Amino acid sequence: MSPVPCVTLALMSALRMLPLLLWAPVVAAPGTLPPREVLQFTLEWRLVTAGKAHLVWSATPHHSAPGWQADLHLESAGLVSKLFKVNNDYVSNLESDLCSSGSYLKAEEGSRRKETRVTYNREARKAEYQEKDLDKNTVVNAHEIDIPPCVHDVLGGLYVLRTLNLQPGKSTQVAVSDGKRSVMARVEAQQREEIRTPAGVFKTIRYEAFLFNDVLYRRYGRLYVWLSDDERKLPVQIRVRLQFAIGTITLQLEKEEKT
């Protein structure tokens, strides 16, 4: 596999994995989350800056069904952008108890443009998945799968993790769905570490989500997330280790915007 598609795969894998440290049997109180938060991340691959991520979390009290929304913008940077441009927008909608109601992805990767919609129906316990090729204006994948009554998409679940109190040495089973598959996966709180990022030095707890190796994703890999060891539990660093040809990509907190 050539280096440029490897970078893209690593970037997208990292961001798709972020929130999969997500669901526990007891739904946490969303009151522990801020009404609005804006975070910026830098993405590093093999010692070069490969991209930037902009993440906005906000309450949606004026919607017909009050809840939460997370907006993620991902774009490639530097040499990677010149060789293979990535410009993606992802929206996650959650109900007031943080269970996902739907997600939308508009992806521009190289010469390809597509959009993906997933609707989570907790009453019917079904997820409806639809992927569309925007260049050809055709649906290329549409199907329905069974899901638990409360499930989290690949972004909203990050915020659920932040409401949990999983201490080092403890683990839990999680229900994970990306609209294509729905599985149970193990999440493990491993140890406390001090992490240095562009945003500063943080005391953190490192978590690992066991999602690769034919759990949710068939390929070999490991996913780690570092959250600040305080009440806020900020996502400070995320690291995805894939097979040697792709390597490791690291997302680090660069800036927290004051709102």
N, C-alpha and C positions, 0 to 999 in steps of 0.2 A: 504494500500500500504506500502511495506517495506521501510526502510529508504534509502537503496542504490539506487533503481530505482527512488525514490523521488529526490535525489540529482542530478541524471543524467537529469531528466526531468526539474528540476529547472535550471541547467546549460545551457541546450540547449534552454530552453524557453528564458532565459535572452539574450543569444547571437542572437537568432532569432528575438528578439524584438528590439535590439539595433537600427537598421537603419530604423525602421518603422515610425520614425518622419521625413517624407521624402519629399513628393512632394507638391509643391505649384503651383497655376495656372501659375505663371511666373517663368520660369527656371532661376535660379541664375547664375551669371557669374562664371565659374570655375576658373577664374584667381585669386580668393580670396583664393584658396587652394594651399598648397605647392606642388612643383613638386615631393617631396618624404618625407615620414614621417613614423617613426617606433615607435609604442607605445606598452608597456607591461602593462597588467592588472592582478590583483590578484582577485580571486573569493572567497567570503566568504559565508558560509551557516551555520547558527546556531552557530556562533562564532568560526568556524573552517575553515581553508583554504581548499577549496574543489577543486581548480583548478587554472590554469594559462591560459592567452590568450595573443597571440602575433599577432599584427595587423600591416600590412605594406601597405602603400598607395603610388602609383607611377604613373607617367605619362608614356604613351606608344607611344612616337612619331614615333617609327620605325615600328609600325605595319602597315598593308595595310590601315587601317582606324584608324588614331591617336585618342587616347582617354585616358582612365584611367583604372587602375586595383587595386583592393583591395584584399589582401591575409590574411586570418585569420587562425591561428593555435590554437586549443583548446585542452588542455589535463587535465585530472584529476590529483590530487596531494594528497600526504599524505595517510591517512587511506582510503579515498574514492577510491583512485587509487588501493589500495591493495584489496579492496572488489569488485570494479566494474570499470575497467579501461576504460577511454574514450580518444580517440586519433583521432581528427577530423581535416580535412583541407577543407577550403572553399575558392573558388576563385570567385570574382565578376568582370565582364568586363563591362565597361561603355563607351558610345560614348563621343565625345568631349563636348557635352552639358549636360553630366551626366545622360542621359537616359540609362537604362540598355539594354545591348544586349544579355547577357547570364550569367549563374552562374553554378558552379560545386561544389558538396560536396562529399567528400570521408569520410565516417564515420566508425569508429571502436568503438563499444560500447559493452563492455562485450565480448560475443562470437559471436556477430553479425557484419558483414561487409557489407556495402552497398554503392552505389554511386547514386547521384541524379543530373540530368542535366536539366536545364531550358533554353530554347531559347526564347527570346523576339523579336518578329517581329513587329516593329512599323508601317511598311507600311500596313501589313495585319491586324494589331491590334489583334494579337493572341500570346498566350504563349503556348509553347509546353513543357510538363512535362514528364520526364521519370525517374523511380526509378528502380534500378537493385540490386538484391541480389548477391553479389560477391561470396559467398560461393557456391551457387547453379548455378551461372552463368545464371540467368533467370531474365527477366523483370517482376516485380511484379505490376507495376502501370505505365500506359502511357495514357495521355489524352491531350486535347487542350481546352483552355478557351479564352474568349474575354478579352482584356485589352485596356486601353486608349492609345493614340498615344505616350505618354511619360510616362513610368512607371519605378519604381525602385525596385530592388530585396531587399532581407533582409539584405544586408550589405552595398551596395553602397549608399542607401538612407541616411545613417548617415552623409555622407559628404555633401549631399544636404542641410540638416538641418543646417550645419555649415556655409553655405553661406547666410542663411536667416537672417533677422533682426526682429525677433519676440520678442517684448518686453512684460514684465509682464502685464497681463490683456488682452492680445491679443490672438486670436486663428485663426486657418485656417482649411479648409477641405483638406484632402490629399487622393490621389489615391494610394492604396496599393495592391501589388500582391506578392504572394510567389510561383506562378506557380500552386497552387491548387485552390485559390480563388482570386478574384479581387473585392475590396470594396472601398468605400469612408469612411474615418475615420477622427475624429476631433483631432487636436493637439492644446494644450493649453500651453502658457507660463504663469507660475503661480507666482513665486516670486524670489527675489534675496536671496541667502544664502551663507554663508561662509562654505566651505567644507574642511575637513582635510583628506588627503590621504597619502599613503607611499611616493608619489612624492612631497608632500608639501601641503601648505594651499592655497586654491583658492577662489576668489570671483566668484560666479557662478549665473546662472539663471536656475531654475528648470522648466522642461517641463514635461507634462503628455500626453501620447498618449493613446487614448481610442480605444484599439484594442481587448480587451477581451470581455466577456459577449455577445458572439455570434455576434461580429463584424467580425474580421478576425479569431479569435480563440473562440471556443464555451465555453471553461472553464471560470470560474470566475478568475479575476485577475486585477492587476493594474500595469502600467509601468511608471517609472519616469526616466528622464535623466537630469543630471546636466552638462551644458557646461560652460566653463570659460567665464566670463563677460568681454571679450576683443575682439580684432579683430581676434584672432586665433580661439576662440570658441572650445577649446580642450574638448573632452569628458572626464570629470573628474570622474564621478560616474554614474552608471546605477543600478537601483533597480527594481526587479520584485517581487511583492507580489502575491502569489498564494493562493489556499485554505489552510486551517490550516494544513492538513496532509503533505503538501509539505513545506509550510512556505515561507520565504523571502530569496532571494539571492541577494548579492550586489557585483558589480564589481567596483573596484577602480583603478585609474591610479597608477601604481607602478613606471614606469620609461619611460622617453622619450629618445630614443637613438638618438645621434647626428650623422647625416649622411652628 
